[in-house]
Amino acid sequence: MILLYRAILKIHTMYHFMIQQIYLKICLSKGLKVGRNVRFVEVPQFGTECFLIEIGDESTFSNNVRFVNHDGGQNALHFFDEYKDVRTFGRIKIGKQCLIGADTIIMLGVEMGDNCVLGAGSILTTSMPSGTVYAGVPAKYICTVKEYGDKLLANNVMYPRELEQDRPKLEAYIKEHLPHTYKPVKK
């Protein structure tokens, strides 16, 4: 039974990957600009105007990222004569070496500078200067990338680097050696 489950899961994963690659190729053919060495954990939802999106070199996208490059809310206004011609579109530009976290939404008209981090679950409604970390709904400035790196180093999980070549051994090591400490309650 477990072998059947694994086979079905593998087929499902391959099918999902293939559909994403086809979607990416369609978006590129419509004018989506993607730099060199961009990594997609999962291909984002680029919206209906993918030709308005530009992504810089070496940026990384986690899963379930969405781009919104027009404002569909205007459709509610078309019933009023003074608003019948309202149309709202916006370009979106992602700089070089950015990291876009899981489950994020990037709204129309924003630009992320180079070396930025957008935290998981965020909705980006404003542009980000280079070297910054934003997070939240709506996303707001948290710190610089350097400050973020320093925070990560302070809470770094050390393990023998050679274990990275053998994922089961790495997982076993982390499971055994990671302390049972948790973040404190914020007041």
C-alpha positions in Angstrom: 0.0 0.0 0.0 2.8 2.4 0.9 4.5 1.7 -2.5 1.3 2.5 -4.3 1.0 5.8 -2.4 4.6 6.7 -3.2 4.1 6.0 -6.9 0.9 8.1 -7.0 2.6 10.9 -5.1 5.6 10.8 -7.6 3.3 10.9 -10.6 1.3 13.8 -9.0 4.5 15.8 -8.3 5.9 15.2 -11.8 2.5 16.3 -13.3 2.4 19.4 -11.2 6.0 20.3 -12.1 5.3 19.8 -15.8 2.2 22.1 -15.7 4.2 24.8 -13.9 7.0 24.7 -16.5 4.4 25.0 -19.3 2.8 27.9 -17.5 6.2 29.6 -17.1 7.0 29.2 -20.8 3.7 30.7 -21.7 4.3 33.7 -19.4 7.8 34.2 -20.9 6.4 34.1 -24.4 3.9 36.8 -23.4 6.7 39.1 -22.1 7.5 38.1 -18.5 11.1 39.1 -17.9 13.1 36.6 -15.7 16.8 37.1 -15.0 19.6 34.5 -14.8 19.6 31.8 -12.1 16.2 32.7 -10.7 14.9 29.9 -8.5 11.3 28.9 -8.1 10.4 26.5 -5.3 7.0 26.7 -7.0 6.3 28.9 -10.1 4.4 31.9 -9.0 0.9 33.0 -10.2 1.9 35.9 -12.5 -1.6 37.2 -13.1 -3.2 38.2 -16.3 -0.6 40.8 -17.3 2.6 38.8 -16.8 4.3 41.1 -19.4 4.3 43.8 -16.7 6.6 41.8 -14.4 10.4 41.9 -14.3 12.5 39.7 -12.1 16.2 40.3 -11.4 19.0 37.7 -11.4 19.5 35.1 -8.7 16.2 35.9 -6.9 14.4 33.1 -5.1 10.6 32.5 -4.9 9.1 30.2 -2.3 5.8 28.4 -2.8 2.4 30.1 -3.4 3.6 33.6 -4.5 1.1 35.7 -6.4 1.4 38.8 -8.4 -1.5 41.3 -8.8 -0.8 43.7 -11.7 -4.2 45.2 -12.1 -7.0 46.4 -9.8 -10.1 44.4 -10.5 -12.0 46.4 -7.9 -12.6 49.0 -10.5 -15.3 46.7 -12.0 -17.7 47.7 -9.2 -17.4 51.3 -10.4 -18.2 50.8 -14.0 -21.9 51.1 -13.2 -21.4 54.8 -12.6 -20.9 57.0 -15.6 -18.1 59.1 -14.1 -16.1 55.9 -13.5 -16.9 53.8 -16.6 -13.4 54.4 -18.1 -11.4 53.7 -14.9 -8.5 51.3 -15.7 -5.7 50.5 -13.2 -2.6 48.6 -14.2 0.9 48.6 -12.6 4.3 47.2 -13.4 6.1 45.1 -10.8 9.9 44.9 -10.6 11.8 42.5 -8.4 15.5 43.3 -8.0 18.5 41.0 -8.0 19.2 38.4 -5.2 15.8 38.9 -3.5 14.0 36.3 -1.5 10.2 36.2 -1.7 8.7 34.1 1.2 5.9 31.5 1.0 2.2 32.7 0.6 3.0 36.2 -0.4 1.1 38.7 -2.6 2.9 41.4 -4.6 0.6 44.2 -5.6 0.7 46.4 -8.7 3.1 49.3 -9.0 5.7 48.1 -6.5 9.5 47.7 -6.9 11.8 45.6 -4.7 15.4 46.8 -4.7 18.3 44.4 -4.8 19.0 42.1 -1.9 15.6 42.3 -0.3 13.6 39.8 1.8 9.8 39.7 1.8 8.6 37.6 4.7 6.2 34.7 4.4 2.5 35.5 4.4 3.1 39.2 3.5 1.2 41.5 1.1 3.5 44.0 -0.5 1.7 47.2 -1.3 4.7 49.6 -1.3 8.1 49.6 -2.9 11.1 48.3 -0.9 14.6 50.0 -0.9 17.6 47.7 -1.6 18.9 45.7 1.3 15.7 45.7 3.4 13.4 43.1 5.0 9.7 43.7 4.9 6.9 41.5 6.3 3.3 41.6 7.4 -0.1 42.6 6.1 0.4 45.1 4.6 4.2 44.5 4.5 6.2 47.1 6.5 9.9 47.7 7.1 11.4 45.2 9.7 15.1 45.7 9.4 18.1 45.7 7.1 19.3 42.5 5.4 22.5 42.8 7.5 20.5 43.1 10.8 18.4 40.1 9.6 21.6 38.1 8.9 23.0 39.0 12.4 19.7 37.7 14.0 20.0 34.5 12.0 23.6 34.0 13.1 22.7 34.5 16.7 20.2 31.7 16.5 22.2 29.5 14.1 21.8 25.7 14.1 25.2 24.1 13.8 25.7 20.7 12.3 28.4 19.0 10.3 28.2 20.4 6.8 29.0 17.0 5.2 25.6 15.8 6.4 24.0 18.0 3.7 24.9 15.4 1.1 22.8 12.8 2.9 19.4 14.2 3.8 18.2 11.3 6.1 21.4 11.6 8.2 21.0 15.3 8.4 17.4 15.0 9.5 18.4 12.4 12.1 21.2 14.6 13.4 18.9 17.7 13.7 16.2 15.7 15.4 18.6 14.4 18.0 20.6 17.6 18.6 18.2 20.5 18.2 17.3 21.8 21.6 13.7 22.0 22.8 13.6 25.8 23.1 10.9 28.0 21.9 10.3 31.7 21.3 9.0 33.6 24.3 5.5 35.0 24.5 5.4 38.6 23.4 3.5 41.0 25.6 
